Every structure is written in C-alpha cells, then in structure tokens.
C-alpha cells in the first residue's frame, strides 16, 4: 500500500470441496463466477488482479482458479480434517492467511508485526473475526471486542468510523485502498471503485465480508447472500 498519508493526499487532491480436483486451468475469474452462479450462494471469496481467485460456499465447499499451490495444499488439509474454513486472504504477491474453526489460523509470509498481534489475541482467547493485509505490510485485525492495525493513523481512522457507525465488522486493505464495514455504515480511503460505493449504499444485505481487487469487488452477509462485480 502507498504510505497512509498518500490516501489523504488523494482525498485532498480528489457442501462439495472443489479444491482437491480444481487446479489452475487458465479459465480466470469466469470460472469462479460460474461456480458462484451454480451454487446460488457464496459466503466469502479471495480475489486478486494477478494471483488467482477462490470462493467459499456451504460449510466447506470451495472452488479456486490460479491460486498458489501452498494455499491449495493448506486448504485441502484443513478440509480433510473437517475444519470450517471461515476466511481466506490472498495478496498479489502470493501471501496468504486462512481463518478456520475457533481461532485457527494458518499463514504464509505475512508481516511479522501482524503475526505477533495474531498470537497475542490468540493467547488472550480473543475471537478473531477478520484479518486483512497487503504486500507493503499494512494490516488490520478485528476481534469481537477489539481492532488494531499496523499504523496508528489507520487505527484512528477506524475509531472515527466506530464512533459514527457502530461496531467494526470487517475491513479490506489492498495496495491501493481501504474499506471498513461497520454496523451502520462504511468508510472508504484511496482508490475504492465507485461501483462498490454505490452498491453498498443501495444493498439490503448486512455486509459481513468484503473483498476488492482493482475494480472488482465482492461482499456478502453471514448467510451466503452476496453481490459482486467481477
């Protein structure tokens, strides 16, 4: 992500487990969209501009295209152990993190400060509900009781939203943008697609998951109802 003050400069200036059998066939995001349409529900995704995409449905249903082998292997292992896969984060450079079951976490090449905070929350028995990070070591963690970030300015920005819109439910941070989802509203920073802002304004969903990759986006409630532009 560009340094946090760059955002202000811009503002001022302007059931079935598919992973074991689905490899990268070069079908791109059209394959993921096809699987979403087939299932009729999608509770979460991981989308990137260059490094693959995946979708989660039902308890442990999953489909992917082009994702790193290490991520596919980890998800396959968790599925074989009947773990509930709750969220998957994937960056353009292939860094990833999986939230599963009650505070189960697996990761590859995440920022060290994020790893430290995750371990701290786990030791405190905090239930981690959302983790998001990018390839320049910016991150946000949300638990049922707290939230924290890699930068005090991001944390203050989130606190402002918390005071205005209520509890922070989810966040998405990319190399270009941040979107924060609160109980009664949203906050945006950086290059957030206008179509996403418009969709969030008009949706009737209680948004609990949200992902962005360039101009593409996805959001869903806790029950698998979703909207997307991919």
N, C-alpha and C positions, 0 to 999 in steps of 0.2 A: 504494500500500500504506500502511496505517496505520504510524506510526512503529514501529520494530522493538521498542521496549520494550512496545508495546501487546500484542504476542504473549505476552510474559512475564506481562503483567497478566492476560490471558485464561487463561493456563495456571495462574497462581496463583489467580485467581477461579474457573475451571473446569478394361502394355502399351499401353492406349489413352489418349490425352490428351484429357480432357474439358473442359479449361479454355476452349479457344477457342470451344466451342459451348454451354457451360453458363453462362448468366447467372443473375441472381437472379430466380427465378420465385415467390418468396414461399412456397416449399414448406418452408422451415425445415430443422431438423435431420433431419426424417423422410427427406428426400432423401438426405442423407449416409449415414444408417443403411441405406437401401435400397441404395446403391452399395456399401457395405461388405459387405452380405449377398450381393450379386450377385457380387462379386469373390472372396469367401471368404478373403481375406487383406487386411490393411491394416497397413502398416509405420509410419504416422505420421498425425497429424491436427493441425489447428489448430481449436480450438473457442472460441467466446465466448458470452456471455449475450445480446449485443445487436448484434454487428457481423459476423455471418457465420461460416461453418464450411467446412472443406475436409478431404479425405482423400487420402493418397498410397498408391499400390499399385504392384506390379511395379517396373520400372525407372523409368518416368516417367509412369505413369498417375496421373491426378488428377481429382477431381470437387469442385466447390465450389457453395455457395449463399450469396448475400448478401455476399460479400467485397468490400472496396474495389476500385475499378477499377484503381488504381495497382498493387495487388498482383497482380491478374489479368493486367495487361499485362506486368509483370516476369516472371511465371511463364511466360506464353506465349512471350516472347522467349527465355528460357532453354531451354524445351522445343524451340523451333525450332532452337536451336544444339546440340541433343542433349546438354545438360548434365544430370548426375544431380542431381535435387533431393532433398536429404537431410532437411531440416527446415524448417518454416515456423513462425514465431512471429507471433501476431496479438493485439493488445490490444483492449479495449473502445472505445478512442478512435481506432482505426484505425492505430496504429503497427505496423509490421511489419518482419520480418527473414527472409531466406532464406539457408540454408546450402546450397551446391551444390558438386559436384566436390571437388577437393582444396583446401579452404580458400577457395573462392569465397564471397563474401558480398555481398548487396545489402540495403539497408535504407531505411526511410522514417521520419524523425522519431524516431530512437532517442535515449536520453540521451547527452549529449556525452561524459561520462566512460566510458560503455560503448564508444562509437566509438573513443576514444583507446586503450582496452585492446585492442580487436579489432585495431587497426592495429599495436600493439606486438607482440602474439602473432604476427600475420602476418609482421612483419619478422623475428621470431625463428624463423620456419619451424615454429612450434608447430602441430600439427594440432588444430583446434578441433572438438570433438565435440558440444557442447551450449551453447546460449545461451538464456537466459530473462530476461524483463524485464516490468515493468508500467507503468502510467500515472503513477506517482509517482516514477519514476526509480530504483527498486530493480532490481538486476540480478545475475545470476550467469553466469560463463563457465567452462566446463570444457574442458580440453585433455587430450591423452593423458598429460601429465606434471604439469599444474598445475590449480588452480582459483583463482578470485578473485571478489570481489563488490564491490558499491557501498558496503558497510558492514562495518567491522571486526568487528562483533558477529555478522553473518551468516557471515563467514569463520571466526570462532572456532567457531560452531555447526557448520559443515561440517567443520572439523578434528576436532571431537569425534566426529562420525559416522565420519570417515575412520579414526580410531584404533580405534573399536569394531567397525566393519563392513567395513573394507577400502576399496578404491578407489571414488571417487565416479564414477558412470557418467552420471547425468542429474539434472536438477532442474527443477522448475516453480515459478515465483513469480507470484502474481496479486496483486490489490489486497487480498486477504483471507487468503492462505495461502502456505506454502512446503512443498513435499515434496521431499526429497532421496533419490535412489536410489543405494544403494551395492552393492558386490559381494555382500555377505551380509546386507543389511537396509535399513531405511528410517528416516528421521527426519521428523517432522511438526511444523508450527508454525502456529498460527492456526486458521481455520475450514476444516479439512480434512474432507470428507464421511466419515462413519462407514462408509458402504458401501465407499468406496475403501480405507480401512484394513483392513477385513475381507477384501476381495478380494485385496489384496496379501499378507495373511497366509496366504491359502489357495492362491494361484496356484502353478502349477508352472513358469511362464514365468520366464526370466532377463530381467527387465524392463530395457529399454534406452531406451525413450521413454515419457514420461508427460505428460499434459495435464489441466488442470482448468478448469472454467468453472462457478462456483457449485456446485450439487450434481451436475453432470455431470462425467464423467471418462472417460479412455481410457488404456490402457497396452498396450505391445507389446514383443516381443523383436526381435532383429535380422532375423528371417526372415519377418516378416509375420503371426505368430500374435498374437492380441490378445484383450483383454477390454474391455468398456466398459459404462457406464451413462449413456445419453444420452436 
